[in-house]
Amino acid sequence: MKIFITQHKTLAIFVILSVAVVILSLFSQSNDSPIKILVVQIAIGFLINFIFYVTLSYLPERRKMIVANKIIVQRINRIIADMRAFPNAMIKQFPFDSSSRKEQIKHATHDFDSKIILEHAGLCLNYSGKMGKWIAEDLIYTKAKCVEENIDFILKYYSYAVNPELDEIFNKILHTGVHTIFKTMHEHSADFSNGSDEFVEYDKLADELELVKESYL
């Protein structure tokens, strides 16, 4: 009820006024003048139409949006997980060589705000040799493909529930360097020259997506 009133303030005011008119007319002792009868009939007609609107339009649409929001949140969680899986996968595949850097990563592994993880992931792409490049390409291909598939799913089946903020963040994600690499990966050798910056940007977008997700909970 609170959500309905918030979304339909003007309609809620007319409903309250109509109910008040009908109740007052029932307890009124004065003669029924033509104007009074007309006002009461309008109020009753408005309430009948309001009931039809709530039962046939608002409630079904509300249930539809609740289901859509639940599915969108599930898909967003998958997108965020895939976006953040790549740097950690790279670290496991290409661990730090120096003990000092190992100590740094030990304390930063679960902190995605730390550039240490993301810079290392980017550096791995450039200095891991041909075999490392193949592994990295496969990791990017798999995760980026999953991200794009989930975004496509939301936009295809639940576009009516996608707000401007979510649409904007999806557009940003699909135009990052990570996805540019993904789209050209099988045509020629991937260019990871700006790997660190690209993964830092990608991780920031994952944080933004987390914030946008809150509007669907």
Phi and psi in degrees as GROMACS dihedral restraints (atoms count N, CA, C in turn):
[ dihedral_restraints ]
;  ai    aj    ak    al  type     phi  dphi    fc
    3     4     5     6     1   -60.9    20    10
    4     5     6     7     1   -40.9    20    10
    6     7     8     9     1   -64.0    20    10
    7     8     9    10     1   -41.9    20    10
    9    10    11    12     1   -62.2    20    10
   10    11    12    13     1   -45.9    20    10
   12    13    14    15     1   -63.5    20    10
   13    14    15    16     1   -40.3    20    10
   15    16    17    18     1   -62.5    20    10
   16    17    18    19     1   -40.7    20    10
   18    19    20    21     1   -81.9    20    10
   19    20    21    22     1   -22.8    20    10
   21    22    23    24     1  -132.4    20    10
   22    23    24    25     1    62.1    20    10
   24    25    26    27     1   -62.2    20    10
   25    26    27    28     1   -46.6    20    10
   27    28    29    30     1   -63.4    20    10
   28    29    30    31     1   -44.1    20    10
   30    31    32    33     1   -62.5    20    10
   31    32    33    34     1   -40.3    20    10
   33    34    35    36     1   -62.7    20    10
   34    35    36    37     1   -38.0    20    10
   36    37    38    39     1   -64.2    20    10
   37    38    39    40     1   -43.6    20    10
   39    40    41    42     1   -65.5    20    10
   40    41    42    43     1   -35.6    20    10
   42    43    44    45     1   -64.1    20    10
   43    44    45    46     1   -45.7    20    10
   45    46    47    48     1   -62.6    20    10
   46    47    48    49     1   -42.6    20    10
   48    49    50    51     1   -64.2    20    10
   49    50    51    52     1   -41.1    20    10
   51    52    53    54     1   -65.4    20    10
   52    53    54    55     1   -43.1    20    10
   54    55    56    57     1   -62.2    20    10
   55    56    57    58     1   -41.7    20    10
   57    58    59    60     1   -63.0    20    10
   58    59    60    61     1   -41.0    20    10
   60    61    62    63     1   -62.7    20    10
   61    62    63    64     1   -45.0    20    10
   63    64    65    66     1   -64.8    20    10
   64    65    66    67     1   -43.7    20    10
   66    67    68    69     1   -65.0    20    10
   67    68    69    70     1   -44.6    20    10
   69    70    71    72     1   -62.9    20    10
   70    71    72    73     1   -36.4    20    10
   72    73    74    75     1   -67.2    20    10
   73    74    75    76     1   -30.6    20    10
   75    76    77    78     1   -70.1    20    10
   76    77    78    79     1   -32.6    20    10
   78    79    80    81     1  -104.0    20    10
   79    80    81    82     1     3.7    20    10
   81    82    83    84     1   -77.1    20    10
   82    83    84    85     1   136.9    20    10
   84    85    86    87     1   -99.3    20    10
   85    86    87    88     1    -5.2    20    10
   87    88    89    90     1   -76.3    20    10
   88    89    90    91     1   163.8    20    10
   90    91    92    93     1   -67.2    20    10
   91    92    93    94     1   146.8    20    10
   93    94    95    96     1   -80.0    20    10
   94    95    96    97     1    96.4    20    10
   96    97    98    99     1   -78.3    20    10
   97    98    99   100     1   158.5    20    10
   99   100   101   102     1   -56.0    20    10
  100   101   102   103     1   -38.0    20    10
  102   103   104   105     1   -66.7    20    10
  103   104   105   106     1   -42.6    20    10
  105   106   107   108     1   -61.9    20    10
  106   107   108   109     1   -44.8    20    10
  108   109   110   111     1   -61.7    20    10
  109   110   111   112     1   -43.0    20    10
  111   112   113   114     1   -62.4    20    10
  112   113   114   115     1   -44.6    20    10
  114   115   116   117     1   -62.7    20    10
  115   116   117   118     1   -42.8    20    10
  117   118   119   120     1   -65.0    20    10
  118   119   120   121     1   -41.4    20    10
  120   121   122   123     1   -64.1    20    10
  121   122   123   124     1   -39.8    20    10
  123   124   125   126     1   -63.7    20    10
  124   125   126   127     1   -42.8    20    10
  126   127   128   129     1   -63.1    20    10
  127   128   129   130     1   -44.2    20    10
  129   130   131   132     1   -64.9    20    10
  130   131   132   133     1   -43.0    20    10
  132   133   134   135     1   -61.7    20    10
  133   134   135   136     1   -40.0    20    10
  135   136   137   138     1   -63.8    20    10
  136   137   138   139     1   -43.1    20    10
  138   139   140   141     1   -65.1    20    10
  139   140   141   142     1   -38.7    20    10
  141   142   143   144     1   -63.4    20    10
  142   143   144   145     1   -45.0    20    10
  144   145   146   147     1   -64.8    20    10
  145   146   147   148     1   -35.3    20    10
  147   148   149   150     1   -63.9    20    10
  148   149   150   151     1   -42.5    20    10
  150   151   152   153     1   -62.7    20    10
  151   152   153   154     1   -42.5    20    10
  153   154   155   156     1   -62.2    20    10
  154   155   156   157     1   -41.4    20    10
  156   157   158   159     1   -62.9    20    10
  157   158   159   160     1   -45.7    20    10
  159   160   161   162     1   -65.5    20    10
  160   161   162   163     1   -46.0    20    10
  162   163   164   165     1   -76.9    20    10
  163   164   165   166     1   -34.1    20    10
  165   166   167   168     1   -99.2    20    10
  166   167   168   169     1   -19.7    20    10
  168   169   170   171     1  -122.7    20    10
  169   170   171   172     1   -59.2    20    10
  171   172   173   174     1   -64.3    20    10
  172   173   174   175     1   -52.1    20    10
  174   175   176   177     1   -63.6    20    10
  175   176   177   178     1   -45.8    20    10
  177   178   179   180     1   -59.7    20    10
  178   179   180   181     1   -41.5    20    10
  180   181   182   183     1   -66.7    20    10
  181   182   183   184     1   -38.1    20    10
  183   184   185   186     1   -63.8    20    10
  184   185   186   187     1   -44.7    20    10
  186   187   188   189     1   -63.1    20    10
  187   188   189   190     1   -39.1    20    10
  189   190   191   192     1   -61.8    20    10
  190   191   192   193     1   -42.8    20    10
  192   193   194   195     1   -69.2    20    10
  193   194   195   196     1   -36.1    20    10
  195   196   197   198     1   -62.2    20    10
  196   197   198   199     1   -45.3    20    10
  198   199   200   201     1   -63.9    20    10
  199   200   201   202     1   -44.5    20    10
  201   202   203   204     1   -61.5    20    10
  202   203   204   205     1   -44.9    20    10
  204   205   206   207     1   -62.5    20    10
  205   206   207   208     1   -39.1    20    10
  207   208   209   210     1   -62.7    20    10
  208   209   210   211     1   -43.9    20    10
  210   211   212   213     1   -68.6    20    10
  211   212   213   214     1   -40.4    20    10
  213   214   215   216     1   -61.5    20    10
  214   215   216   217     1   -42.4    20    10
  216   217   218   219     1   -61.6    20    10
  217   218   219   220     1   -43.0    20    10
  219   220   221   222     1   -60.2    20    10
  220   221   222   223     1   -43.7    20    10
  222   223   224   225     1   -69.1    20    10
  223   224   225   226     1   -38.3    20    10
  225   226   227   228     1   -63.2    20    10
  226   227   228   229     1   -40.5    20    10
  228   229   230   231     1   -60.2    20    10
  229   230   231   232     1   -39.2    20    10
  231   232   233   234     1   -66.5    20    10
  232   233   234   235     1   -41.4    20    10
  234   235   236   237     1   -60.7    20    10
  235   236   237   238     1   -47.8    20    10
  237   238   239   240     1   -62.5    20    10
  238   239   240   241     1   -42.5    20    10
  240   241   242   243     1   -61.2    20    10
  241   242   243   244     1   -42.2    20    10
  243   244   245   246     1   -69.9    20    10
  244   245   246   247     1   -36.7    20    10
  246   247   248   249     1   -64.8    20    10
  247   248   249   250     1   -34.5    20    10
  249   250   251   252     1   -93.9    20    10
  250   251   252   253     1    -6.9    20    10
  252   253   254   255     1   -75.2    20    10
  253   254   255   256     1   -32.2    20    10
  255   256   257   258     1   -63.3    20    10
  256   257   258   259     1   -50.6    20    10
  258   259   260   261     1   -57.2    20    10
  259   260   261   262     1   -43.4    20    10
  261   262   263   264     1   -67.5    20    10
  262   263   264   265     1   -35.8    20    10
  264   265   266   267     1   -64.3    20    10
  265   266   267   268     1   -38.2    20    10
  267   268   269   270     1   -66.2    20    10
  268   269   270   271     1   -38.5    20    10
  270   271   272   273     1   -64.9    20    10
  271   272   273   274     1   -40.6    20    10
  273   274   275   276     1   -67.2    20    10
  274   275   276   277     1   -35.7    20    10
  276   277   278   279     1   -75.6    20    10
  277   278   279   280     1   -38.0    20    10
  279   280   281   282     1  -128.5    20    10
  280   281   282   283     1    79.5    20    10
  282   283   284   285     1   -66.7    20    10
  283   284   285   286     1   161.4    20    10
  285   286   287   288     1   -62.3    20    10
  286   287   288   289     1   146.6    20    10
  288   289   290   291     1   -89.5    20    10
  289   290   291   292     1   -45.0    20    10
  291   292   293   294     1   -83.1    20    10
  292   293   294   295     1   146.1    20    10
  294   295   296   297     1   -64.5    20    10
  295   296   297   298     1   -34.5    20    10
  297   298   299   300     1   -64.8    20    10
  298   299   300   301     1   -41.7    20    10
  300   301   302   303     1   -71.1    20    10
  301   302   303   304     1   -32.2    20    10
  303   304   305   306     1   -63.6    20    10
  304   305   306   307     1   -39.1    20    10
  306   307   308   309     1   -66.9    20    10
  307   308   309   310     1   -38.2    20    10
  309   310   311   312     1   -62.5    20    10
  310   311   312   313     1   -46.8    20    10
  312   313   314   315     1   -68.9    20    10
  313   314   315   316     1   -28.5    20    10
  315   316   317   318     1   -59.4    20    10
  316   317   318   319     1   -37.7    20    10
  318   319   320   321     1   -91.1    20    10
  319   320   321   322     1    -8.3    20    10
  321   322   323   324     1  -112.2    20    10
  322   323   324   325     1    -5.2    20    10
  324   325   326   327     1   -53.3    20    10
  325   326   327   328     1   -38.0    20    10
  327   328   329   330     1  -103.5    20    10
  328   329   330   331     1    16.5    20    10
  330   331   332   333     1  -116.0    20    10
  331   332   333   334     1    98.6    20    10
  333   334   335   336     1   -77.9    20    10
  334   335   336   337     1    -4.4    20    10
  336   337   338   339     1   -81.2    20    10
  337   338   339   340     1   -14.7    20    10
  339   340   341   342     1   -79.0    20    10
  340   341   342   343     1   128.0    20    10
  342   343   344   345     1   -75.3    20    10
  343   344   345   346     1   -12.4    20    10
  345   346   347   348     1   -57.9    20    10
  346   347   348   349     1   -49.1    20    10
  348   349   350   351     1   -61.7    20    10
  349   350   351   352     1   -49.0    20    10
  351   352   353   354     1   -70.1    20    10
  352   353   354   355     1   -37.1    20    10
  354   355   356   357     1   -66.1    20    10
  355   356   357   358     1   -38.3    20    10
  357   358   359   360     1   -65.4    20    10
  358   359   360   361     1   -41.5    20    10
  360   361   362   363     1   -59.7    20    10
  361   362   363   364     1   -42.2    20    10
  363   364   365   366     1   -66.8    20    10
  364   365   366   367     1   -41.3    20    10
  366   367   368   369     1   -65.7    20    10
  367   368   369   370     1   -36.4    20    10
  369   370   371   372     1   -56.8    20    10
  370   371   372   373     1   -36.7    20    10
  372   373   374   375     1   -65.7    20    10
  373   374   375   376     1   -31.0    20    10
  375   376   377   378     1   -91.5    20    10
  376   377   378   379     1   -23.6    20    10
  378   379   380   381     1  -123.7    20    10
  379   380   381   382     1    22.4    20    10
  381   382   383   384     1  -100.6    20    10
  382   383   384   385     1     1.1    20    10
  384   385   386   387     1    80.9    20    10
  385   386   387   388     1   177.7    20    10
  387   388   389   390     1   -62.4    20    10
  388   389   390   391     1   -43.9    20    10
  390   391   392   393     1   -63.1    20    10
  391   392   393   394     1   -42.2    20    10
  393   394   395   396     1   -62.0    20    10
  394   395   396   397     1   -39.5    20    10
  396   397   398   399     1   -60.9    20    10
  397   398   399   400     1   -43.0    20    10
  399   400   401   402     1   -61.5    20    10
  400   401   402   403     1   -44.0    20    10
  402   403   404   405     1   -63.2    20    10
  403   404   405   406     1   -44.3    20    10
  405   406   407   408     1   -62.5    20    10
  406   407   408   409     1   -43.5    20    10
  408   409   410   411     1   -60.6    20    10
  409   410   411   412     1   -40.4    20    10
  411   412   413   414     1   -65.3    20    10
  412   413   414   415     1   -40.5    20    10
  414   415   416   417     1   -64.6    20    10
  415   416   417   418     1   -46.6    20    10
  417   418   419   420     1   -62.8    20    10
  418   419   420   421     1   -45.5    20    10
  420   421   422   423     1   -58.0    20    10
  421   422   423   424     1   -47.2    20    10
  423   424   425   426     1   -63.9    20    10
  424   425   426   427     1   -49.9    20    10
  426   427   428   429     1   -71.4    20    10
  427   428   429   430     1   -43.8    20    10
  429   430   431   432     1   -64.7    20    10
  430   431   432   433     1   -36.6    20    10
  432   433   434   435     1   -63.9    20    10
  433   434   435   436     1   -41.7    20    10
  435   436   437   438     1   -65.0    20    10
  436   437   438   439     1   -41.1    20    10
  438   439   440   441     1   -60.9    20    10
  439   440   441   442     1   -48.1    20    10
  441   442   443   444     1   -65.4    20    10
  442   443   444   445     1   -38.2    20    10
  444   445   446   447     1   -63.9    20    10
  445   446   447   448     1   -40.6    20    10
  447   448   449   450     1   -70.7    20    10
  448   449   450   451     1   -37.5    20    10
  450   451   452   453     1   -65.0    20    10
  451   452   453   454     1   -44.3    20    10
  453   454   455   456     1   -60.9    20    10
  454   455   456   457     1   -39.4    20    10
  456   457   458   459     1   -61.5    20    10
  457   458   459   460     1   -46.8    20    10
  459   460   461   462     1   -63.5    20    10
  460   461   462   463     1   -46.0    20    10
  462   463   464   465     1   -69.5    20    10
  463   464   465   466     1   -29.2    20    10
  465   466   467   468     1   -78.7    20    10
  466   467   468   469     1   -44.6    20    10
  468   469   470   471     1  -103.0    20    10
  469   470   471   472     1   -18.8    20    10
  471   472   473   474     1  -133.4    20    10
  472   473   474   475     1    33.5    20    10
  474   475   476   477     1   -60.1    20    10
  475   476   477   478     1   -30.0    20    10
  477   478   479   480     1   -66.0    20    10
  478   479   480   481     1   -19.5    20    10
  480   481   482   483     1  -103.8    20    10
  481   482   483   484     1     0.2    20    10
  483   484   485   486     1   -85.4    20    10
  484   485   486   487     1   116.9    20    10
  486   487   488   489     1   -81.8    20    10
  487   488   489   490     1   165.4    20    10
  489   490   491   492     1   -57.4    20    10
  490   491   492   493     1   -35.2    20    10
  492   493   494   495     1   -65.6    20    10
  493   494   495   496     1   -42.9    20    10
  495   496   497   498     1   -68.6    20    10
  496   497   498   499     1   -40.7    20    10
  498   499   500   501     1   -61.4    20    10
  499   500   501   502     1   -39.3    20    10
  501   502   503   504     1   -66.3    20    10
  502   503   504   505     1   -43.7    20    10
  504   505   506   507     1   -68.1    20    10
  505   506   507   508     1   -35.7    20    10
  507   508   509   510     1   -61.5    20    10
  508   509   510   511     1   -43.1    20    10
  510   511   512   513     1   -63.0    20    10
  511   512   513   514     1   -40.1    20    10
  513   514   515   516     1   -63.3    20    10
  514   515   516   517     1   -44.1    20    10
  516   517   518   519     1   -61.1    20    10
  517   518   519   520     1   -45.6    20    10
  519   520   521   522     1   -69.3    20    10
  520   521   522   523     1   -15.3    20    10
  522   523   524   525     1  -108.2    20    10
  523   524   525   526     1    13.3    20    10
  525   526   527   528     1   -75.7    20    10
  526   527   528   529     1   165.4    20    10
  528   529   530   531     1   -60.4    20    10
  529   530   531   532     1   -34.0    20    10
  531   532   533   534     1   -58.4    20    10
  532   533   534   535     1   -43.7    20    10
  534   535   536   537     1   -82.0    20    10
  535   536   537   538     1   -23.7    20    10
  537   538   539   540     1   -66.5    20    10
  538   539   540   541     1   -43.1    20    10
  540   541   542   543     1   -60.5    20    10
  541   542   543   544     1   -45.0    20    10
  543   544   545   546     1   -58.3    20    10
  544   545   546   547     1   -42.4    20    10
  546   547   548   549     1   -71.4    20    10
  547   548   549   550     1   -28.3    20    10
  549   550   551   552     1  -103.9    20    10
  550   551   552   553     1     0.1    20    10
  552   553   554   555     1   -58.8    20    10
  553   554   555   556     1   -39.5    20    10
  555   556   557   558     1   -89.1    20    10
  556   557   558   559     1     0.5    20    10
  558   559   560   561     1   -96.3    20    10
  559   560   561   562     1   -36.0    20    10
  561   562   563   564     1  -156.7    20    10
  562   563   564   565     1   173.1    20    10
  564   565   566   567     1   -59.9    20    10
  565   566   567   568     1   135.2    20    10
  567   568   569   570     1   -70.5    20    10
  568   569   570   571     1   144.5    20    10
  570   571   572   573     1  -102.9    20    10
  571   572   573   574     1   110.5    20    10
  573   574   575   576     1  -109.4    20    10
  574   575   576   577     1    26.2    20    10
  576   577   578   579     1   -60.8    20    10
  577   578   579   580     1   -28.7    20    10
  579   580   581   582     1  -112.0    20    10
  580   581   582   583     1    34.6    20    10
  582   583   584   585     1   -53.9    20    10
  583   584   585   586     1   -45.3    20    10
  585   586   587   588     1   -59.6    20    10
  586   587   588   589     1   -51.3    20    10
  588   589   590   591     1   -61.5    20    10
  589   590   591   592     1   -39.4    20    10
  591   592   593   594     1   -64.9    20    10
  592   593   594   595     1   -40.4    20    10
  594   595   596   597     1   -75.7    20    10
  595   596   597   598     1   -31.2    20    10
  597   598   599   600     1   -64.9    20    10
  598   599   600   601     1   -44.7    20    10
  600   601   602   603     1   -61.9    20    10
  601   602   603   604     1   -42.5    20    10
  603   604   605   606     1   -62.3    20    10
  604   605   606   607     1   -41.6    20    10
  606   607   608   609     1   -67.8    20    10
  607   608   609   610     1   -36.9    20    10
  609   610   611   612     1   -63.3    20    10
  610   611   612   613     1   -36.9    20    10
  612   613   614   615     1   -66.9    20    10
  613   614   615   616     1   -33.9    20    10
  615   616   617   618     1   -64.2    20    10
  616   617   618   619     1   -39.0    20    10
  618   619   620   621     1   -64.1    20    10
  619   620   621   622     1   -42.8    20    10
  621   622   623   624     1   -62.5    20    10
  622   623   624   625     1   -38.8    20    10
  624   625   626   627     1   -65.1    20    10
  625   626   627   628     1   -36.2    20    10
  627   628   629   630     1   -58.9    20    10
  628   629   630   631     1   -42.7    20    10
  630   631   632   633     1   -68.2    20    10
  631   632   633   634     1   -42.9    20    10
  633   634   635   636     1   -62.7    20    10
  634   635   636   637     1   -35.2    20    10
  636   637   638   639     1   -59.1    20    10
  637   638   639   640     1   -30.0    20    10
  639   640   641   642     1   -58.5    20    10
  640   641   642   643     1   -30.2    20    10
  642   643   644   645     1   -71.0    20    10
  643   644   645   646     1   -11.5    20    10
  645   646   647   648     1  -102.7    20    10
  646   647   648   649     1    -0.8    20    10
